Amino acid sequence: EVQLVQSGAEVKKPGESLKISCQASGYRFTTYWIGWVRQMPGKGLEWMGYIYPSDSDTRYSPSFEGQVTISADKSITTIYLQWTSLKASDTAMYYCVRDIVEAGSSGFYHWGQGTEVTVSS
Amino acid sequence: QSALTQPASVSGSPGQSITISCTGTNTDVGSYNLVSWYQQHPGKVPKLIIYEVTKRPSGVSDRFFGSKSGNTASLTISGLRAEDEADYYCWSYAGRPWVFGGGTRLTVL
Protein backbone atom coordinates (compact mmCIF):
# COMPACT_ATOMS: atom_id res chain seq x y z
CA GLU A 1 0.00 0.00 0.00
CA VAL A 2 1.37 3.39 -1.01
CA GLN A 3 1.65 5.80 1.89
CA LEU A 4 2.81 9.40 2.07
CA VAL A 5 3.32 10.47 5.67
CA GLN A 6 4.02 14.13 6.25
CA SER A 7 5.62 15.90 9.18
CA GLY A 8 3.46 17.71 11.70
CA ALA A 9 2.02 21.18 11.85
CA GLU A 10 4.39 24.12 12.22
CA VAL A 11 4.02 27.60 13.68
CA LYS A 12 6.77 29.99 12.67
CA LYS A 13 7.58 33.67 12.65
CA PRO A 14 8.20 35.72 9.51
CA GLY A 15 11.82 35.49 8.42
CA GLU A 16 12.38 32.05 9.95
CA SER A 17 13.42 29.03 7.95
CA LEU A 18 11.48 25.79 7.67
CA LYS A 19 11.82 22.34 6.18
CA ILE A 20 8.86 19.98 6.08
CA SER A 21 9.02 16.37 5.05
CA CYS A 22 7.08 13.58 3.39
CA GLN A 23 8.13 9.97 3.85
CA ALA A 24 6.97 7.64 1.09
CA SER A 25 6.53 3.91 1.33
CA GLY A 26 4.92 0.99 -0.44
CA TYR A 27 6.37 1.53 -3.91
CA ARG A 28 9.62 2.04 -5.82
CA PHE A 29 10.49 5.52 -4.58
CA THR A 30 12.92 6.47 -7.34
CA THR A 31 10.68 6.10 -10.37
CA TYR A 32 7.64 8.28 -9.65
CA TRP A 33 7.39 12.05 -9.72
CA ILE A 34 6.57 13.24 -6.19
CA GLY A 35 6.03 16.79 -5.08
CA TRP A 36 4.05 19.44 -3.28
CA VAL A 37 0.71 21.21 -3.59
CA ARG A 38 -0.25 24.32 -1.64
CA GLN A 39 -3.71 25.27 -0.45
CA MET A 40 -4.04 28.64 1.23
CA PRO A 41 -6.92 29.09 3.68
CA GLY A 42 -10.22 29.07 1.82
CA LYS A 43 -8.48 28.92 -1.57
CA GLY A 44 -7.81 26.44 -4.35
CA LEU A 45 -5.05 23.96 -5.03
CA GLU A 46 -1.74 25.16 -6.43
CA TRP A 47 0.96 22.93 -7.79
CA MET A 48 4.35 24.00 -6.43
CA GLY A 49 6.77 21.54 -7.96
CA TYR A 50 7.99 17.99 -7.95
CA ILE A 51 11.10 15.85 -8.06
CA TYR A 52 12.06 12.62 -9.77
CA PRO A 53 14.15 10.93 -7.09
CA SER A 54 16.05 8.68 -9.47
CA ASP A 55 18.11 11.59 -10.81
CA SER A 56 16.83 14.46 -8.61
CA ASP A 57 15.38 16.22 -11.64
CA THR A 58 13.25 18.95 -10.06
CA ARG A 59 10.60 21.10 -11.73
CA TYR A 60 8.95 24.12 -10.19
CA SER A 61 5.87 26.14 -10.96
CA PRO A 62 7.01 29.62 -12.06
CA SER A 63 5.06 30.99 -9.08
CA PHE A 64 7.26 29.11 -6.63
CA GLU A 65 10.64 28.95 -8.38
CA GLY A 66 13.23 30.67 -6.21
CA GLN A 67 10.83 30.82 -3.26
CA VAL A 68 11.13 27.22 -2.08
CA THR A 69 13.43 24.24 -2.54
CA ILE A 70 12.30 20.68 -3.11
CA SER A 71 14.76 17.90 -2.38
CA ALA A 72 14.80 14.16 -1.85
CA ASP A 73 16.78 11.66 0.22
CA LYS A 74 16.59 8.30 -1.51
CA SER A 75 18.14 6.49 1.45
CA ILE A 76 15.10 7.22 3.58
CA THR A 77 12.52 7.61 0.77
CA THR A 78 11.70 11.12 1.90
CA ILE A 79 11.17 14.40 0.13
CA TYR A 80 11.37 17.87 1.59
CA LEU A 81 10.00 21.33 1.04
CA GLN A 82 12.18 24.11 2.36
CA TRP A 83 11.93 27.85 2.91
CA THR A 84 14.83 30.08 3.93
CA SER A 85 12.73 33.08 4.96
CA LEU A 86 9.04 32.57 5.62
CA LYS A 87 6.39 35.18 4.98
CA ALA A 88 2.90 35.47 6.40
CA SER A 89 1.61 34.62 2.93
CA ASP A 90 3.20 31.17 3.23
CA THR A 91 0.50 30.27 5.72
CA ALA A 92 -1.24 27.31 4.12
CA MET A 93 -1.80 23.60 4.06
CA TYR A 94 0.89 21.77 2.11
CA TYR A 95 0.20 18.38 0.57
CA CYS A 96 2.72 15.84 -0.60
CA VAL A 97 1.54 14.20 -3.84
CA ARG A 98 2.70 11.34 -6.04
CA ASP A 99 1.85 10.72 -9.67
CA ILE A 100 -0.38 7.82 -10.61
CA VAL A 101 1.82 6.69 -13.50
CA GLU A 102 5.38 5.48 -13.06
CA ALA A 103 7.80 7.99 -14.60
CA GLY A 104 4.78 9.91 -15.90
CA SER A 105 2.99 13.20 -15.34
CA SER A 106 -0.58 12.03 -15.44
CA GLY A 107 -2.23 13.07 -12.20
CA PHE A 108 -1.71 12.90 -8.46
CA TYR A 109 -3.44 9.84 -7.08
CA HIS A 110 -1.60 9.56 -3.79
CA TRP A 111 -1.77 12.40 -1.28
CA GLY A 112 -0.24 12.88 2.12
CA GLN A 113 -2.36 13.96 5.05
CA GLY A 114 -1.20 17.56 4.75
CA THR A 115 1.11 19.75 6.83
CA GLU A 116 -0.37 22.97 8.14
CA VAL A 117 2.11 25.83 8.23
CA THR A 118 1.22 29.01 10.10
CA VAL A 119 3.48 32.04 9.82
CA SER A 120 2.63 34.79 12.23
CA SER A 121 4.45 37.34 14.31
CA GLN B 1 -5.32 34.20 -11.36
CA SER B 2 -5.43 30.58 -12.46
CA ALA B 3 -4.20 29.50 -15.88
CA LEU B 4 -7.27 27.33 -16.48
CA THR B 5 -10.75 28.81 -16.31
CA GLN B 6 -13.53 27.01 -14.48
CA PRO B 7 -16.97 28.28 -13.49
CA ALA B 8 -17.02 29.32 -9.85
CA SER B 9 -20.11 27.27 -9.12
CA VAL B 10 -22.55 24.82 -10.63
CA SER B 11 -25.59 23.15 -9.16
CA GLY B 12 -27.95 20.32 -9.90
CA SER B 13 -30.65 18.20 -8.34
CA PRO B 14 -30.20 14.59 -7.27
CA GLY B 15 -30.32 12.27 -10.25
CA GLN B 16 -29.48 14.98 -12.77
CA SER B 17 -26.26 15.36 -14.74
CA ILE B 18 -23.96 18.37 -14.61
CA THR B 19 -20.89 19.37 -16.58
CA ILE B 20 -17.98 21.47 -15.36
CA SER B 21 -15.85 23.09 -18.03
CA CYS B 22 -12.14 23.82 -17.86
CA THR B 23 -10.77 26.16 -20.52
CA GLY B 24 -7.08 26.48 -21.21
CA THR B 25 -4.98 27.24 -24.26
CA ASN B 26 -3.18 25.45 -27.05
CA THR B 27 -0.08 25.28 -24.83
CA ASP B 28 -1.73 23.23 -22.10
CA VAL B 29 -5.18 21.59 -22.45
CA GLY B 30 -5.00 21.73 -26.21
CA SER B 31 -1.52 20.25 -26.45
CA TYR B 32 -1.57 17.37 -24.01
CA ASN B 33 -3.98 14.57 -23.19
CA LEU B 34 -2.96 15.02 -19.58
CA VAL B 35 -5.94 16.72 -17.98
CA SER B 36 -6.84 15.55 -14.51
CA TRP B 37 -9.72 16.34 -12.18
CA TYR B 38 -9.76 16.42 -8.39
CA GLN B 39 -12.63 16.32 -5.95
CA GLN B 40 -12.27 17.91 -2.52
CA HIS B 41 -14.82 17.80 0.24
CA PRO B 42 -14.55 20.52 2.90
CA GLY B 43 -11.68 19.88 5.28
CA LYS B 44 -10.61 16.75 3.41
CA VAL B 45 -7.66 15.72 1.31
CA PRO B 46 -8.28 16.08 -2.44
CA LYS B 47 -8.99 12.97 -4.47
CA LEU B 48 -8.03 12.24 -8.08
CA ILE B 49 -11.16 11.26 -10.02
CA ILE B 50 -10.03 11.59 -13.66
CA TYR B 51 -6.58 11.49 -15.23
CA GLU B 52 -5.29 11.56 -18.80
CA VAL B 53 -8.57 13.26 -19.81
CA THR B 54 -10.83 10.22 -19.59
CA LYS B 55 -9.35 7.61 -17.25
CA ARG B 56 -10.78 6.83 -13.83
CA PRO B 57 -8.55 5.54 -11.04
CA SER B 58 -9.56 2.31 -9.42
CA GLY B 59 -12.54 2.78 -7.14
CA VAL B 60 -13.87 5.95 -8.75
CA SER B 61 -17.51 5.73 -9.80
CA ASP B 62 -18.32 5.48 -13.50
CA ARG B 63 -20.74 8.36 -12.92
CA PHE B 64 -17.70 10.59 -13.41
CA PHE B 65 -16.78 11.13 -17.05
CA GLY B 66 -13.97 13.23 -18.51
CA SER B 67 -13.66 14.57 -22.01
CA LYS B 68 -11.83 17.18 -24.05
CA SER B 69 -12.44 19.21 -27.16
CA GLY B 70 -9.77 21.59 -28.37
CA ASN B 71 -8.65 23.78 -25.49
CA THR B 72 -11.56 22.88 -23.22
CA ALA B 73 -11.83 19.87 -20.96
CA SER B 74 -15.02 18.84 -19.23
CA LEU B 75 -16.08 16.78 -16.26
CA THR B 76 -19.57 15.33 -16.37
CA ILE B 77 -21.17 13.83 -13.30
CA SER B 78 -24.28 11.80 -13.95
CA GLY B 79 -26.90 10.63 -11.46
CA LEU B 80 -25.99 13.38 -9.00
CA ARG B 81 -25.88 12.36 -5.37
CA ALA B 82 -25.66 14.40 -2.19
CA GLU B 83 -22.12 13.12 -1.62
CA ASP B 84 -20.98 14.68 -4.90
CA GLU B 85 -21.29 18.12 -3.31
CA ALA B 86 -17.68 19.28 -3.21
CA ASP B 87 -15.09 21.45 -4.92
CA TYR B 88 -13.72 20.24 -8.24
CA TYR B 89 -10.39 21.28 -9.74
CA CYS B 90 -9.01 20.69 -13.20
CA TRP B 91 -5.29 20.48 -13.87
CA SER B 92 -3.39 20.17 -17.13
CA TYR B 93 0.16 19.25 -17.89
CA ALA B 94 1.73 22.18 -19.70
CA GLY B 95 5.35 21.27 -20.15
CA ARG B 96 6.41 23.52 -17.30
CA PRO B 97 4.71 21.34 -15.99
CA TRP B 98 1.28 21.68 -14.34
CA VAL B 99 -1.29 24.45 -14.57
CA PHE B 100 -4.62 24.40 -12.77
CA GLY B 101 -8.05 25.91 -12.50
CA GLY B 102 -9.42 27.91 -9.62
CA GLY B 103 -12.00 25.30 -8.71
CA THR B 104 -15.76 24.86 -9.06
CA ARG B 105 -18.12 24.47 -6.14
CA LEU B 106 -20.79 21.87 -6.92
CA THR B 107 -24.00 22.23 -4.96
CA VAL B 108 -26.52 19.41 -4.98
CA LEU B 109 -29.88 21.05 -4.46
Interface residues (C-beta under 8 A of the other chain):
Chain A: V37 G44 L45 E46 W47 Y50 R59 S61 P62 Y95 I100 V101 S105 S106 G107 F108 Y109 W111 G112 Q113 G114
Chain B: S2 L34 S36 Y38 Q40 V45 P46 K47 L48 I50 Y51 E52 P57 D87 Y89 W91 Y93 R96 P97 W98 V99 F100 G101 G102 G103
